Amino acid sequence: MTMLIDDHVESLRALQHEATVLARQLATASASGGDAFTGADDTGTVEATISADGGLQQVRIAQSWHSTLGDSGLGSALVAALTSAATARLTAWTQGFTQPVSPDPPASAVAEVASADVGDPASPQSALALRDLLDLLDQVDEQTPAAIAAAQAAAGEQMSAANVARTVRVTATAGVITSADFDRDWVRSADPARIAEAIIEAVQAAQLLTAQQKQDRLDSVPAVARLLRVTDSPKTLWHEIGLIR
């Protein structure tokens, strides 16, 4: 029994080391591209800036937008600008992810674990905790088809949201803005800065709805949700299996 526990502990330690290296790669990728990414439509009339996590930060609309885009062109120009910004973000992230990183754990992870008391992975309590974790992995394996089905269902769902005044409505598919519609009378008379503010409000509302939908899907597969919580950080995982107290 002790040898079996030791084997699992060593495997988990190796897995934690690999996860730490991956976390460093992800951190490098996130930091290398910058904090914001800007894209524009083909005419340069609409510009959109998104943050590193994909949230819409700023929209700029040229004063001459109506003469350039016409009554119905603003929505498609906005989608094009958002797509361009998202592409720039993805390109920077991909380039950053391919950069070499040190296999040593980050100082923050070392400090986090060092601040805790060392546990005894061979203790009965740790053995039970490890057994529970292995059972959880079995549950995740059983629930994977349901998780995949939920993800596939969510991928094709459309989510619509509007600003408070309901002068701008956007539609998102799988979290990506695919269309935008405007109250015609309002958009013709509104200042471009005011239109931009309303767009941001509508897009942020759609992003909140998408995030809630994602959480609801995750909650429908409880084993996966718990596994994500357990593996949220090295300290959480190590505490869960008794390597630290």
Disulfide bonds with the S-S distance in Angstrom:
none
